[in-house]
Structures are given as structure tokens and as C-alpha cells.
Amino acid sequence: MTALVAPNRSIVESLVRQSLFREIGREQPATPAPTLVVNSSARHMHISPENLELLFGKGAELTVHKWLYQEGQFAAQQTVTLIGPRKRIIPNLRILGPCRNLTQIELAITDSIQLGIDVPLRMSGDIEGTPGGYVMGPKGLLEMKHGIIRAARHVHMSPSDAKFHNVKHLDKITLKVDSKGCRTRFDDLIVRVDSSFKLEVHIDTDEANACDLEHATKVELLKS
Ligand SMILES: [Zn+2]
């Protein structure tokens, strides 16, 4: 990749532009919006190291199936079966890595209907008072007392992206998606700011289908 050895072309262009504007004594035009990535999160599980060992055996570790957009995050090769009331199940529920302190399952509304439970809308990590279920792995059965949620739609941002959009951590913002012949707005997107984050919106599969994200021609963040 040339970008690794030569200066990035857009940086060079921006330097040339800056010096041109200096010479002709004009203000630089407004910075362009940072590139926005919108991804849908399919149903998945986050797991603690203890629960991973319970389900996959002593010394078990997550292995990478596919790297995700956020640095260090991955879909693991390991999957489990989620068992709801009245023996309804969701098979092949994928675990996301790395391990966390907290075991949590994130479902879309369609998944919760399949499972036969009501799933409350929560921020990731806020699982008090949420329903639980049984999780079956190759080496054991885990009883989750609670931890099944529908994850609130959110956007990951670095501090500089947050500054550009004039928002702060836990503010709400709106996502606009233009797709084939229809435009959809998602309000109440929760802003999550961290210096390790890349600019990325996470919506669930129901939301992605509702706006036909697959065929989106333009995505945009608007101040709520
Ligand atoms: Zn996210």
C-alpha cells in the first residue's frame, strides 16, 4: 500500500489548498464531515471469561471469525444456543470478542418474538432488571439470571468527531438514511465518545431492514 510510505494524497491536497488560500488571503472552507460508517449488529452475545469456560470448557478462549470495524473487536468462531421459555430457541448465536466483565445478549425485536420474550431497550451494559434465559454451549449450560436486551441505537465517535458534530458523550443525535426511493430518520441515537472509537453507527437488523441500509445511497448525522 503506497499510503504507508508516501504522504497520504488527501493530506498533500489539503496542505496545497491551505497554502493557496493563505496566498490569496481567503479563509479556508469548512472542514468536510468525517466519513460516516453505518453498520447493523446482528443478534449476538458478549461473555465473561468465567461464563466462556462454563460453556466451552476450562481454558477456553475466543478465536476470530471476522474482525469488526472498531479496533480490536471481532465476531468469534464460537456460537451458542439461546433457550427461551416454552423451549423456543435461537441457534447459532454468535459471540463477540474480546471477553467482557459482563455477560449480555443483544437481540432485535424480531429475535425476541421468535424467542417468546419481551426485551427491554437498554444501553449496552445496563442489564439490571432485564430478562434472562438459558445458554447452551458444547461443554455446559449457563443460566443467565438477566442480561438479554435490545441495544439502544448508538454512534461511536472519537473526541474530534464529537467536536465536529457539536455533541458530547451520551447526547442524542439523528441518523438519516437515503435508500432506493425512501428516506428514513432514526432519532435518539446515543452518542458514545471514546478516543479509541472510529466513527460508526450501530443499528440492529430490524432497523437496518426498515431503512433498507443494504441499498443506502447516503447516510448522514443531524443534530436532534
Ligand atoms: Zn456499538
Residues whose N, C-alpha, C, O or C-beta is under 5 A from the ligand:
A	BS01	ZN	H202
